[in-house]
Amino acid sequence: MCGRFVQQMPPVRAGELFDVDPALAALPNAPPRYNAAPTQDLMVVRRHPQTGARHLSLLRWGLVPSFAKDASGGARLINARSETASEKLSFRAAWRARRRCIVPADGFYEWARAPGRRQPFFIRRADGRPLALAGLWEGWRDPATGQWLRTFTILTTGADPKLRPLHERMPVILPEADIAAFLEAEDPRDLMRSFPGADLDLWPVSDRVNAVRNDGPDLMAPLPGEAAASAMALLSAGADADNRGFGDPESP
């Protein structure tokens, strides 16, 4: 299983959009990512537990539970079902301790499946604004070195009907009005719902996105002409979803 998204905004812009005061904590250096993939260090917004201030940090994608013997399993835990995160052993400590985060994204990729073919699509907000993906973060201390590794996972929910031909799951995308409540509320489960498909755009893109080594703005470009029409027909036909992207592994 894998997942990909775009995080092309500069840290300064991400800080402005998500109310991060750079005077309280230095902004990280983060290159634009057009094909962000598991195990990469990516920008997340976290709330400081004592001051309540929001910080922008670089955390590794793929949650490593605090009890893990090593960090290798984090690559599998890139997503967490919002319906069960509070109970699943890998995620419940982060959920109960309110170690929640926002993952800024310009859009994400999902794959449709047809015989002998997997077609990637790019999905973004129709108004062009960034996505606020809901997530959880965790700290893990390497028993060999004593160094801390901070990682995150993206919460998912049932897909809106517009996206269901691609996959039955989608990331939890928070409207701006719900961000503060998600970070601060004692129990944010009522916010874990699908984002309206009418407010999302999607289009087919090149399968170059399948390779992590490819990373550039051209990956988001729509397929031309007949290739686009053929790819869109997969959605019209209700093609079976590929088990990629923001589907969820059955976590311990």
N, C-alpha and C positions, 0 to 999 in steps of 0.2 A: 504494500500500500504506500502511496505517497501523496503529497499535496503541494501545491504551488500557489503563490500569490505575488502581487506587485507592491513594492514599497519604494516608490521613486521619489517621494517628497523629501526635501532636505530636512535635517533635524530642526533647524530654526522654524521652518514652516509647520512641522509636526507639533512643536512646542506651542506655537501660536494657536493652532487649531484646537488643541486639547488642553488649553489653559495651564501650561507648564511655565513657571517663572524661572528663567535661567539664572536669576540672581540667587536662587536658593540651592541650585545644584547645576553644575556644568553640564551642558548638552554633550552627548557623545558624538564622536565622528562616525558617520554611517554612510557608506556609498549607496547610490541608488541601486535597487534590486528589481529587475524586471522578471526574474524567475526565482524568487525566494523559495528555498527548499529546506527540508528538515536538516537539523544539526548546524545550520548557519546562525550567526549572531544577528539578531534583528531588533528593531526598535519596539519597545512597549512602554506604555504609560502606567505607572504604579502610584498608589497613594501611600505616603509615609504614615505609618501607624501612630506615631506620636503627634506629629504636627498637622496631619491631614493634607499637607501640600502634595501636589502631583509632581513626580519626577519622570523624566524620560531616560530610559536605560537600554542598554544592549543586553539581551538575554538570548540564550540558545534555544532554538525551536525543537521541542521534544522533551517533555517533562520527565525529570529524574526524581523519583520519590526520595524523601529524606532517608528512608530505611534501606535503599538499594545498596547492594554490595559494590557495584561499579556503575559507571554511567552509560554502559552500552545499550541498555534497554530503552533509553530515552528516545531513540530514533523511532520506536513503535508508538510512543504515546504523544503523537502530535495533535490528536483530537480527543475530546472527552464529551460524552453524551451529557447534555445539560440535565436530562431527566434523572440521571443516576450518579452524577459526579459527587453528590454529597454523601454517597454510601460506598462507592467503589474505593477499595483500599489504596489505589495509586493516587487518587485525587481528593479523598475526603479531608485529609489534614489541611490542604490548601484551601478547600472550600470553607471549612469550619473556622479557620483562622482569618478568613477574609483576605487571603492573598489573591486578590483578583487584579486583573490588568486589562487594559485596552490595547489591542494590536492595530495600529494605523495601517490601512491598506488602500491602495488606489484601485484595486480590483483583485479578482482571483480567477483561477482557471479550473475548469471541470471538464470531464471527458464523457462523450457519448460513445456507445459501443455498437458496432455492426459487424457482420461476419467478415473476418479478416481485416478489420479496420477499427482504429480508435481515433476519434476526432476531438481535438481540444477546442474548447470555447472560452472566451474571455467574458467575465461578468463584472459589471460596475454599476454604481448608482446612475440613474438616468439624468440627474441634475449635475453630474460631474463632481460632486463633493466626495471627499474620502470616506471610506468605510471605517466604522469603529467596531472591530471584531472583539467580542467578549472572550476573555481568557482567564486562566489561572496560572500562577507562577509558584515556584518552589525553590528552596535552597538545599543543596546537597554538599556535604563535606567529604572530600576525598580522604579515606582513612590512611592512605599511603603518604600523602603530602600535606594534609591539613588544609589544603586550599578549598575555597568555596566555589561551587559552580551553581549559577542561577539559570533556571530553565523555565519554559512556559509551554502551555498547550492551549489550543483554541476550542472553545465550547461550540457544540453543534445542536441543531434542533431539526425537526421534520421540515422537509423542503416545501416551499411554496409551489403550487401547481405549475407555475411557469417553468420552474427549474426541475421538476420531478422527472421529466424525460431524461435528464442528465444523471441525477442521483436522488435517492430518497431522503438524503440528509443535506443540510447546508449549514454554513457557519452562522452563529448568532450575530446578527448585525444590529447594533444598538442605534436608535435614533438619538440625535443630540440631546434631547430632553431627558433621556434615560441614563446617560453616562454617569452622572453624579450618583444617582440612586444605585446603580450597579456596583460602583466602587465602594459605597459607604453603607448601604442598607444591611441590616442583620441577615435578611433572607431575600435575595433578588430573584427567586425562582419565577415570580410572575412576569419578569422581563424576558424570560427565555422563550421567545416565540419567533416565528419565521418573519422575515422582512417582506413587505408586500412586493410581489413580482412586478406589479404595474410600475413600481418605482425603480426597477432594475433594467438595464440594457444588457444584451448578450449578443455575441457574434462569433462565428468560427474563425480560428486562427491557424497558423502553420503548425505542423507537428514538430517543428524545431524546438518548441517548448518542452518536448519530452526529454531532452538532454539537458542536464543541469549546467553543463559547460556553456550552453548558449544563454546569453544574458544581454539584452539590449531592447530599446523601445520598439524595434521592429516586431518583436514577439507579440505585441498587442494589436498589430495591424490586421484588419479584416481580410479574409481571403477574397480574391477577386472573382467576379462573374460567375461562371458555371460551377466553379469549385465551391463558392459560397452557397449557391442554390442547392447543390448536392448535399452539403453538410447540414443545411437547415432542414432538409427533408427528413433527416434522422429525427429531429425533434417532432415534426409533424406526424411522423409514423409512430412516435412514442417508443423510440429505440430503448433497449435495455441499458441501464446505467452501468458504467464501468466501476469496479470497486477501487476507485482512486479518489484523489482529492480529499473532500471533507467527509467521507464516510468514516465510520468509527470502528477501530478494532475492539474486540471484546476484551476489556482490560481486567486484570485481577482486582 
